[in-house]
Structure formats: structure tokens, C-alpha cells
Amino acid sequence: MNKKLDRRKKYTRQVLMDSLITLLKTKQISAITVKEICERADINRSTFYTHYKDHFDLLEQIEEEIITDLTMYLSQYNFEQEREALKMTEKLLEYVVSKYEIFQTLLNENADHSFERRVMDVARSFRIQSQITNDEVDADISEYAITYTISGSIYVIKHWVANNMDQSPKRIARLINSFGFKE
């Protein structure tokens, strides 16, 4: 019985997430209502409130799931080694491909930039940790160099997503890594 309940709970959360992502393609989060999300998902509003406080909470949960996944991917690799950095970047881009619709919606030009900033903060923290042992750049300015590299990489990913991922993850990973994700 518990498995059935868990499956139903997962399904409900997934259709609510899908509904919000679909609505975000044409509207700002502030213009979306819980009623619209529920109608699109064919879910009762009371069921919605069983899972989320409001539509902002739902969006935050979607973003949090992605940030958690990105953190997991990043923690598996050593940025100091060029080969591992390239492999990590390619894996991250494959993850973006697997969540294409979500990334396309959350990273588009009309979207709130909070998700983009969160992704940048996660990537920066991993780069800063790996940079501590690298003496190529003065410690005083290394944070600036990392910020420059990360923001450029995110804009390359945004452009790639906006162009319907017209290049392979491997090719975009090589391009991004050529910006400074190597020793």
C-alpha cells in the first residue's frame, strides 16, 4: 500500500511541476495562480496545498532539486585535472539535456534570474575550492577570474539551450573548458 501511495505522491508532484513549467513558458511566476496550475494538472487545489505552500514554493522545490543534482555532479570531479573537468562539464550538459524543458524555461531571457544566480553560486563555490591550491592567479583576484569564467559558461549554456541544443554536449563542454576550466 505504501508503494502505491508513494507512486501517487510522485505522480502528483510531477504533474504539478510540469504544469508550472508549462505556464512559465508564457507567464512570469507572479502572474501565475495556484488555480491555473491545478486546472492544467487536473489536480484539486487542496491536493496542491498538501504538497506546497504556494506556487512560489513549487518553483523553489523545482529549483532546489536541480541545484541538489548539480551539486552532486560537481562533487564527483576534481577541477584541477583537465580531463576530469572536461568529463564533469560534459556530464552536467547531459543533465541539462535530460531536463531540457526545465532549463529552457528557467534560463530564458524573460525568466527571473534567481535560478541563474543559484546555479552560478554553486559552480563558483566548487571552482573557488579547487582554486585554493592553484597558484596561477593571485588569491586576491582569483575570485574575479572564477566569476568571469562561470558567468561566461552559463551564458554559453543559455545560448545553447535557446538554440535547441544544436551542438553536442561534448562539443559545448570542450568550448566551456577552453575558457579556463583547466590547469
C-alpha positions as CSV (number, residue, x, y, z in Angstrom):
1,M,0.0,0.0,0.0
2,N,2.9,2.4,0.8
3,K,4.4,1.9,-2.6
4,K,1.1,2.8,-4.3
5,L,0.9,5.9,-2.1
6,D,4.4,6.9,-2.9
7,R,3.8,6.4,-6.6
8,R,0.7,8.6,-6.4
9,K,2.6,11.3,-4.5
10,K,5.4,11.3,-7.0
11,Y,2.9,11.5,-9.9
12,T,1.0,14.4,-8.3
13,R,4.2,16.3,-7.7
14,Q,5.5,15.6,-11.2
15,V,2.3,16.8,-12.9
16,L,2.2,19.9,-10.7
17,M,5.9,20.7,-11.6
18,D,5.2,20.0,-15.3
19,S,2.1,22.3,-15.2
20,L,4.1,25.1,-13.6
21,I,7.0,24.8,-16.1
22,T,4.5,24.9,-19.0
23,L,2.8,28.0,-17.6
24,L,6.2,29.7,-17.0
25,K,6.9,29.5,-20.7
26,T,4.3,32.2,-21.3
27,K,4.0,34.0,-18.0
28,Q,6.0,35.4,-15.1
29,I,5.7,33.4,-11.9
30,S,4.0,36.4,-10.2
31,A,1.2,36.2,-12.9
32,I,0.5,32.5,-12.4
33,T,-2.1,31.3,-9.9
34,V,-2.4,28.0,-8.0
35,K,-5.8,27.6,-9.6
36,E,-4.2,27.7,-13.1
37,I,-1.6,25.1,-12.1
38,C,-4.2,22.8,-10.6
39,E,-6.5,23.1,-13.7
40,R,-3.6,22.3,-16.0
41,A,-2.6,19.4,-13.8
42,D,-6.1,18.2,-13.3
43,I,-5.4,18.2,-9.6
44,N,-7.6,19.5,-6.7
45,R,-6.4,22.7,-5.0
46,S,-6.5,21.0,-1.6
47,T,-4.1,18.3,-3.0
48,F,-1.8,21.1,-4.2
49,Y,-1.7,22.6,-0.7
50,T,-0.9,19.2,0.7
51,H,2.4,19.3,-1.1
52,Y,3.3,23.1,-1.4
53,K,2.6,26.4,0.3
54,D,2.0,28.2,-2.9
55,H,3.3,28.4,-6.5
56,F,6.5,30.1,-5.4
57,D,7.2,27.2,-3.1
58,L,6.6,24.8,-6.0
59,L,9.1,26.7,-8.2
60,E,11.6,26.7,-5.3
61,Q,11.3,23.0,-5.0
62,I,11.9,22.5,-8.7
63,E,15.0,24.8,-8.5
64,E,16.2,23.0,-5.3
65,E,16.0,19.6,-7.0
66,I,18.2,20.8,-9.9
67,I,20.7,22.6,-7.5
68,T,21.0,19.4,-5.5
69,D,21.6,17.4,-8.6
70,L,24.2,19.9,-9.9
71,T,26.0,19.8,-6.5
72,M,26.1,16.0,-6.6
73,Y,27.6,16.1,-10.1
74,L,30.2,18.7,-9.2
75,S,31.3,17.0,-6.1
76,Q,32.3,13.9,-8.1
77,Y,35.1,15.6,-10.0
78,N,38.4,17.3,-9.5
79,F,38.6,20.6,-11.3
80,E,42.3,20.6,-11.0
81,Q,42.7,17.8,-13.6
82,E,41.8,19.0,-17.1
83,R,40.5,15.6,-18.1
84,E,38.1,15.4,-15.1
85,A,36.9,18.9,-15.6
86,L,36.0,18.2,-19.2
87,K,34.2,15.0,-18.2
88,M,32.3,16.8,-15.4
89,T,31.3,19.6,-17.8
90,E,30.1,17.0,-20.3
91,K,28.1,15.2,-17.6
92,L,26.5,18.4,-16.5
93,L,25.5,19.3,-20.1
94,E,24.0,15.8,-20.5
95,Y,22.0,16.5,-17.3
96,V,20.8,19.8,-18.9
97,V,19.7,17.8,-22.0
98,S,17.8,15.4,-19.8
99,K,16.0,18.4,-18.1
100,Y,15.8,20.4,-21.3
101,E,12.3,21.8,-20.8
102,I,13.0,23.0,-17.3
103,F,16.3,24.6,-18.2
104,Q,14.8,26.2,-21.3
105,T,12.1,27.7,-19.1
106,L,14.3,28.7,-16.1
107,L,17.2,30.1,-18.1
108,N,15.3,32.0,-20.8
109,E,15.6,35.8,-21.1
110,N,12.2,36.5,-19.6
111,A,12.6,34.3,-16.5
112,D,13.5,35.5,-13.1
113,H,17.3,35.4,-12.8
114,S,17.3,33.9,-9.3
115,F,17.8,30.4,-10.6
116,E,20.7,31.5,-12.8
117,R,22.3,33.2,-9.8
118,R,21.9,30.0,-7.7
119,V,23.5,27.9,-10.4
120,M,26.3,30.4,-10.7
121,D,26.8,30.4,-6.9
122,V,27.1,26.6,-6.8
123,A,29.6,26.5,-9.7
124,R,31.6,29.3,-8.2
125,S,31.9,27.6,-4.8
126,F,33.3,24.5,-6.4
127,R,35.7,26.4,-8.5
128,I,36.9,28.5,-5.6
129,Q,37.5,25.3,-3.5
130,S,39.6,23.9,-6.3
131,Q,41.4,27.2,-7.0
132,I,42.8,27.4,-3.4
133,T,45.6,25.1,-4.3
134,N,46.3,26.7,-7.7
135,D,48.9,29.4,-7.7
136,E,48.5,30.6,-11.3
137,V,46.3,33.5,-10.3
138,D,46.8,35.7,-7.2
139,A,44.5,34.8,-4.4
140,D,43.2,38.5,-4.4
141,I,41.9,38.3,-7.9
142,S,41.2,34.6,-8.4
143,E,37.6,35.0,-7.3
144,Y,37.1,37.6,-10.1
145,A,38.6,35.3,-12.7
146,I,36.3,32.4,-11.5
147,T,33.3,34.7,-11.6
148,Y,34.1,35.7,-15.1
149,T,34.6,32.1,-16.3
150,I,31.5,30.8,-14.6
151,S,29.2,33.6,-15.9
152,G,30.5,33.2,-19.4
153,S,29.9,29.5,-19.2
154,I,26.4,30.0,-18.0
155,Y,25.7,32.3,-20.9
156,V,27.1,29.8,-23.3
157,I,24.7,27.2,-21.8
158,K,21.8,29.6,-22.0
159,H,22.6,30.3,-25.7
160,W,22.9,26.6,-26.4
161,V,19.6,25.8,-24.7
162,A,17.9,28.8,-26.6
163,N,19.2,27.3,-29.9
164,N,17.6,23.9,-29.1
165,M,20.9,22.4,-28.2
166,D,22.1,22.5,-31.7
167,Q,25.6,21.2,-30.7
168,S,26.5,18.0,-28.8
169,P,27.2,18.2,-25.1
170,K,30.7,17.1,-25.8
171,R,31.4,19.9,-28.2
172,I,29.9,22.6,-25.8
173,A,31.9,21.0,-22.9
174,R,35.1,21.5,-24.9
175,L,34.2,25.1,-25.6
176,I,33.4,25.9,-22.0
177,N,36.5,24.2,-20.7
178,S,38.6,26.2,-23.1
179,F,37.5,29.3,-21.2
180,G,39.6,28.4,-18.1
181,F,38.4,25.1,-16.6
182,K,41.8,23.7,-16.8
183,E,45.0,23.9,-15.0
